[in-house]
């Protein structure tokens, strides 16, 4: 039995997940590239796999067609947009996620971006290191309006973190958790209203056909000039060209972007702007989240193998 873990941080702080696979006589192959695998690379790597712990690497139909023995995919995280789910369903490949493992880590990072962009933390730091100690005016957070697009497990944690700042909360999701919204005074409303009313917007939506380029020039044109957008979900939810123009032209104040439509985003024009803080899709990369995701990913694999009588 052979399993590949493409997620680069897998088991990087605790060896317990690796030992658990070994105890069940499963051979583990780690990501030796140190980067995201391409489709061509994966086509070769999957040929003799029984299971895979996948990060953001592309498990397309063309890749999966080469995985004749594959019976389970364990997503290192929760976003499934890099996996051809239809092919998996048609070919009896189980797809599982590590639900809840990184909720706190992503919510922490999202709120860190809100604070850092509003107070121009990175810009001030960079200037000081060059000897420029002039004062830079930034924005307040307390008592401002925060809109959360996607009130799932992570979005709810962002809402809870806002309480110390007495923020007025707005929320959108395809499902409404009335009990949570009422308890935390969240105004459940439309995306359009959130863009018109809010000072900060934090995105926690999955990437689907309905959410792709949901945030575009039309929505951005309705926003306040001091709006800050934070995205720790998926890059394709935002039209990056439209966001770049809005930020460059001062149409909105700033953005914190941890996810891009194409990663690594080395050629993105957003990297040229001082009013943007960028990340390398690392909001879930805390020591605690890595340990939880690694163990849950392994447990997902083992559960399926046991069910199939393979171990």
GUKE-456640 format. One record per residue (C-alpha): x, y, z; residue number from 1; residue in three letters. Coordinates in nm, 3 decimals, padded with zeros to 5 digits. Layout:
N
REC       u       v       w num residu
REC       X       Y       Z NUM    ALA
...
END
This chain:
311
REC       u       v       w num residu
REC  00.000  00.000  00.000   1    UNK
REC  00.138  00.339 -00.100   2    UNK
REC  00.031  00.692 -00.012   3    UNK
REC  00.168  01.024 -00.140   4    UNK
REC  00.143  01.344  00.064   5    UNK
REC  00.183  01.646 -00.163   6    UNK
REC  00.114  01.904  00.110   7    UNK
REC  00.455  02.048  00.189   8    UNK
REC  00.389  02.109  00.557   9    UNK
REC  00.246  01.762  00.620  10    UNK
REC  00.378  01.614  00.948  11    UNK
REC  00.645  01.884  00.971  12    UNK
REC  00.601  01.934  01.346  13    UNK
REC  00.491  01.593  01.467  14    UNK
REC  00.594  01.255  01.327  15    UNK
REC  00.289  01.083  01.475  16    UNK
REC  00.096  01.088  01.141  17    UNK
REC  00.392  00.927  00.961  18    UNK
REC  00.434  00.665  01.233  19    UNK
REC  00.063  00.587  01.219  20    UNK
REC  00.090  00.502  00.850  21    UNK
REC  00.402  00.291  00.911  22    UNK
REC  00.225  00.101  01.189  23    UNK
REC -00.032 -00.001  00.928  24    UNK
REC  00.236 -00.114  00.680  25    UNK
REC  00.170  00.179  00.447  26    UNK
REC  00.458  00.327  00.247  27    UNK
REC  00.455  00.706  00.255  28    UNK
REC  00.607  00.928 -00.011  29    UNK
REC  00.655  01.292  00.087  30    UNK
REC  00.676  01.597 -00.139  31    UNK
REC  01.045  01.615 -00.228  32    UNK
REC  01.000  01.900 -00.475  33    UNK
REC  00.931  02.163 -00.212  34    UNK
REC  00.668  02.321 -00.435  35    UNK
REC  00.326  02.251 -00.588  36    UNK
REC  00.332  01.960 -00.832  37    UNK
REC  00.228  02.019 -01.192  38    UNK
REC -00.021  01.802 -01.378  39    UNK
REC  00.259  01.636 -01.574  40    UNK
REC  00.449  01.551 -01.258  41    UNK
REC  00.139  01.412 -01.089  42    UNK
REC  00.054  01.193 -01.388  43    UNK
REC  00.369  00.993 -01.311  44    UNK
REC  00.349  01.008 -00.934  45    UNK
REC -00.007  00.873 -00.905  46    UNK
REC  00.044  00.558 -01.112  47    UNK
REC  00.103  00.320 -00.820  48    UNK
REC -00.081  00.506 -00.541  49    UNK
REC -00.353  00.359 -00.324  50    UNK
REC -00.420  00.691 -00.150  51    UNK
REC -00.314  01.053 -00.167  52    UNK
REC -00.304  01.337  00.082  53    UNK
REC -00.345  01.637 -00.147  54    UNK
REC -00.273  02.003 -00.092  55    UNK
REC -00.352  02.254 -00.368  56    UNK
REC -00.191  02.044 -00.643  57    UNK
REC -00.412  01.975 -00.948  58    UNK
REC -00.591  01.638 -00.937  59    UNK
REC -00.753  01.678 -01.278  60    UNK
REC -00.921  01.408 -01.483  61    UNK
REC -00.603  01.368 -01.689  62    UNK
REC -00.406  01.306 -01.370  63    UNK
REC -00.659  01.074 -01.209  64    UNK
REC -00.689  00.857 -01.522  65    UNK
REC -00.335  00.739 -01.446  66    UNK
REC -00.418  00.641 -01.086  67    UNK
REC -00.555  00.293 -01.150  68    UNK
REC -00.521  00.179 -00.785  69    UNK
REC -00.634  00.501 -00.616  70    UNK
REC -00.926  00.451 -00.378  71    UNK
REC -00.912  00.757 -00.150  72    UNK
REC -00.814  01.124 -00.167  73    UNK
REC -00.768  01.301  00.165  74    UNK
REC -00.771  01.677  00.119  75    UNK
REC -00.521  01.859  00.340  76    UNK
REC -00.772  02.136  00.412  77    UNK
REC -01.130  02.178  00.294  78    UNK
REC -01.128  02.339 -00.054  79    UNK
REC -01.199  02.083 -00.327  80    UNK
REC -01.173  02.303 -00.638  81    UNK
REC -00.841  02.141 -00.740  82    UNK
REC -00.997  01.792 -00.754  83    UNK
REC -01.213  01.654 -01.037  84    UNK
REC -01.497  01.540 -00.812  85    UNK
REC -01.710  01.410 -01.099  86    UNK
REC -01.434  01.174 -01.207  87    UNK
REC -01.388  01.055 -00.850  88    UNK
REC -01.758  00.984 -00.811  89    UNK
REC -01.776  00.798 -01.142  90    UNK
REC -01.474  00.585 -01.050  91    UNK
REC -01.544  00.508 -00.687  92    UNK
REC -01.268  00.722 -00.540  93    UNK
REC -01.357  00.853 -00.195  94    UNK
REC -01.279  01.221 -00.130  95    UNK
REC -01.247  01.339  00.229  96    UNK
REC -01.153  01.668  00.393  97    UNK
REC -00.987  01.770  00.720  98    UNK
REC -01.290  01.966  00.836  99    UNK
REC -01.231  02.201  01.127 100    UNK
REC -00.857  02.144  01.157 101    UNK
REC -00.756  02.493  01.045 102    UNK
REC -01.057  02.706  01.145 103    UNK
REC -00.877  02.899  01.417 104    UNK
REC -00.555  02.941  01.221 105    UNK
REC -00.730  03.090  00.916 106    UNK
REC -00.954  03.313  01.125 107    UNK
REC -00.650  03.443  01.317 108    UNK
REC -00.470  03.521  00.993 109    UNK
REC -00.772  03.689  00.837 110    UNK
REC -00.805  03.919  01.135 111    UNK
REC -00.431  03.981  01.137 112    UNK
REC -00.462  04.101  00.775 113    UNK
REC -00.752  04.329  00.868 114    UNK
REC -00.541  04.492  01.137 115    UNK
REC -00.221  04.506  00.933 116    UNK
REC -00.378  04.662  00.624 117    UNK
REC -00.586  04.911  00.822 118    UNK
REC -00.287  05.029  01.029 119    UNK
REC -00.041  05.003  00.734 120    UNK
REC  00.188  04.784  00.942 121    UNK
REC  00.399  04.640  00.660 122    UNK
REC  00.428  04.972  00.479 123    UNK
REC  00.544  05.149  00.796 124    UNK
REC  00.790  04.871  00.876 125    UNK
REC  00.942  04.883  00.526 126    UNK
REC  00.977  05.262  00.537 127    UNK
REC  01.142  05.262  00.881 128    UNK
REC  01.398  05.007  00.766 129    UNK
REC  01.494  05.253  00.490 130    UNK
REC  01.534  05.538  00.738 131    UNK
REC  01.197  05.699  00.665 132    UNK
REC  01.039  05.766  01.007 133    UNK
REC  00.763  06.004  00.902 134    UNK
REC  00.415  05.949  01.044 135    UNK
REC  00.166  05.759  00.828 136    UNK
REC -00.205  05.803  00.890 137    UNK
REC -00.405  05.481  00.902 138    UNK
REC -00.759  05.362  00.972 139    UNK
REC -00.946  05.275  01.291 140    UNK
REC -01.100  04.931  01.344 141    UNK
REC -01.310  04.973  01.657 142    UNK
REC -01.685  05.026  01.600 143    UNK
REC -01.649  04.980  01.224 144    UNK
REC -01.866  04.759  01.002 145    UNK
REC -01.730  04.415  00.914 146    UNK
REC -01.890  04.206  00.638 147    UNK
REC -01.820  03.833  00.631 148    UNK
REC -01.881  03.656  00.300 149    UNK
REC -01.920  03.291  00.395 150    UNK
REC -02.046  03.225  00.747 151    UNK
REC -01.922  02.870  00.778 152    UNK
REC -01.688  02.749  01.050 153    UNK
REC -01.407  02.993  00.963 154    UNK
REC -01.633  03.292  00.897 155    UNK
REC -01.799  03.239  01.235 156    UNK
REC -01.460  03.239  01.406 157    UNK
REC -01.377  03.571  01.237 158    UNK
REC -01.706  03.708  01.372 159    UNK
REC -01.611  03.601  01.723 160    UNK
REC -01.270  03.767  01.695 161    UNK
REC -01.435  04.097  01.606 162    UNK
REC -01.607  04.124  01.944 163    UNK
REC -01.308  04.288  02.110 164    UNK
REC -01.335  04.569  01.857 165    UNK
REC -01.711  04.620  01.901 166    UNK
REC -01.762  04.585  01.527 167    UNK
REC -02.102  04.592  01.363 168    UNK
REC -02.136  04.261  01.181 169    UNK
REC -02.290  04.183  00.842 170    UNK
REC -02.294  03.835  00.694 171    UNK
REC -02.374  03.643  00.377 172    UNK
REC -02.392  03.271  00.306 173    UNK
REC -02.604  03.038  00.095 174    UNK
REC -02.727  02.889  00.424 175    UNK
REC -02.842  03.097  00.719 176    UNK
REC -02.759  02.992  01.074 177    UNK
REC -03.027  03.204  01.240 178    UNK
REC -02.934  03.098  01.592 179    UNK
REC -02.569  03.203  01.551 180    UNK
REC -02.660  03.526  01.372 181    UNK
REC -02.911  03.628  01.636 182    UNK
REC -02.677  03.541  01.922 183    UNK
REC -02.395  03.752  01.775 184    UNK
REC -02.605  04.033  01.626 185    UNK
REC -02.507  03.959  01.266 186    UNK
REC -02.715  04.129  00.999 187    UNK
REC -02.770  03.853  00.743 188    UNK
REC -02.796  04.022  00.406 189    UNK
REC -02.684  04.025  00.042 190    UNK
REC -02.333  04.058 -00.100 191    UNK
REC -02.442  04.382 -00.264 192    UNK
REC -02.552  04.538  00.064 193    UNK
REC -02.231  04.429  00.236 194    UNK
REC -02.025  04.606 -00.028 195    UNK
REC -02.228  04.924  00.006 196    UNK
REC -02.234  04.933  00.386 197    UNK
REC -01.915  04.779  00.524 198    UNK
REC -01.571  04.917  00.605 199    UNK
REC -01.406  04.573  00.606 200    UNK
REC -01.493  04.257  00.414 201    UNK
REC -01.346  03.915  00.491 202    UNK
REC -01.398  03.639  00.232 203    UNK
REC -01.459  03.277  00.335 204    UNK
REC -01.647  03.137  00.036 205    UNK
REC -01.563  02.820 -00.156 206    UNK
REC -01.475  02.856 -00.524 207    UNK
REC -01.769  02.737 -00.733 208    UNK
REC -01.923  02.837 -01.063 209    UNK
REC -02.152  03.071 -00.868 210    UNK
REC -01.871  03.238 -00.672 211    UNK
REC -01.607  03.267 -00.945 212    UNK
REC -01.534  03.638 -01.001 213    UNK
REC -01.816  03.723 -00.762 214    UNK
REC -01.615  04.026 -00.661 215    UNK
REC -01.561  04.237 -00.970 216    UNK
REC -01.552  04.598 -01.088 217    UNK
REC -01.928  04.635 -01.060 218    UNK
REC -01.934  04.541 -00.692 219    UNK
REC -01.616  04.734 -00.617 220    UNK
REC -01.766  05.047 -00.773 221    UNK
REC -02.034  05.049 -00.502 222    UNK
REC -01.792  05.027 -00.209 223    UNK
REC -01.675  05.291  00.033 224    UNK
REC -01.345  05.456 -00.052 225    UNK
REC -01.198  05.330  00.276 226    UNK
REC -01.301  04.966  00.222 227    UNK
REC -01.048  04.694  00.306 228    UNK
REC -01.093  04.347  00.153 229    UNK
REC -00.928  04.037  00.299 230    UNK
REC -00.926  03.704  00.116 231    UNK
REC -00.805  03.384  00.282 232    UNK
REC -01.043  03.156  00.088 233    UNK
REC -00.983  03.111 -00.286 234    UNK
REC -00.829  03.347 -00.540 235    UNK
REC -01.085  03.295 -00.812 236    UNK
REC -01.360  03.450 -00.599 237    UNK
REC -01.208  03.789 -00.685 238    UNK
REC -01.139  03.922 -01.033 239    UNK
REC -00.780  04.021 -00.961 240    UNK
REC -00.751  04.265 -01.253 241    UNK
REC -01.059  04.452 -01.129 242    UNK
REC -00.925  04.453 -00.774 243    UNK
REC -00.589  04.585 -00.892 244    UNK
REC -00.751  04.876 -01.075 245    UNK
REC -00.969  04.963 -00.775 246    UNK
REC -00.667  04.963 -00.543 247    UNK
REC -00.435  05.145 -00.783 248    UNK
REC -00.690  05.418 -00.850 249    UNK
REC -00.770  05.468 -00.482 250    UNK
REC -01.126  05.348 -00.535 251    UNK
REC -01.087  05.136 -00.219 252    UNK
REC -00.831  05.165  00.061 253    UNK
REC -00.648  04.833  00.071 254    UNK
REC -00.648  04.456  00.062 255    UNK
REC -00.496  04.154  00.231 256    UNK
REC -00.468  03.870 -00.021 257    UNK
REC -00.342  03.528  00.088 258    UNK
REC -00.482  03.337 -00.211 259    UNK
REC -00.452  03.392 -00.585 260    UNK
REC -00.614  03.241 -00.891 261    UNK
REC -00.273  03.117 -01.004 262    UNK
REC -00.015  03.025 -00.743 263    UNK
REC  00.260  03.116 -00.699 264    UNK
REC  00.143  03.458 -00.816 265    UNK
REC  00.488  03.591 -00.903 266    UNK
REC  00.359  03.803 -01.193 267    UNK
REC  00.050  03.945 -01.025 268    UNK
REC  00.027  04.325 -01.051 269    UNK
REC -00.110  04.325 -00.695 270    UNK
REC  00.246  04.265 -00.577 271    UNK
REC  00.342  04.613 -00.700 272    UNK
REC  00.098  04.800 -00.472 273    UNK
REC  00.184  04.942 -00.130 274    UNK
REC -00.176  04.917 -00.012 275    UNK
REC -00.183  04.538 -00.048 276    UNK
REC -00.041  04.276  00.187 277    UNK
REC  00.009  03.944  00.010 278    UNK
REC  00.057  03.592  00.139 279    UNK
REC  00.159  03.256 -00.003 280    UNK
REC -00.167  03.072  00.078 281    UNK
REC -00.035  03.033  00.432 282    UNK
REC -00.329  03.133  00.652 283    UNK
REC -00.375  02.771  00.762 284    UNK
REC -00.004  02.723  00.830 285    UNK
REC  00.022  02.736  01.206 286    UNK
REC  00.188  02.462  01.408 287    UNK
REC -00.140  02.360  01.569 288    UNK
REC -00.333  02.352  01.243 289    UNK
REC -00.059  02.155  01.068 290    UNK
REC -00.060  01.890  01.341 291    UNK
REC -00.440  01.862  01.330 292    UNK
REC -00.462  01.852  00.950 293    UNK
REC -00.182  01.596  00.922 294    UNK
REC -00.342  01.359  01.171 295    UNK
REC -00.692  01.401  01.030 296    UNK
REC -00.565  01.345  00.675 297    UNK
REC -00.400  01.018  00.783 298    UNK
REC -00.710  00.908  00.975 299    UNK
REC -00.919  00.970  00.662 300    UNK
REC -00.691  00.742  00.460 301    UNK
REC -00.688  00.467  00.722 302    UNK
REC -01.064  00.479  00.770 303    UNK
REC -01.122  00.419  00.400 304    UNK
REC -00.860  00.142  00.377 305    UNK
REC -01.018 -00.036  00.675 306    UNK
REC -01.363 -00.006  00.524 307    UNK
REC -01.232 -00.155  00.201 308    UNK
REC -01.056 -00.436  00.387 309    UNK
REC -00.711 -00.326  00.271 310    UNK
REC -00.567 -00.305  00.623 311    UNK
END
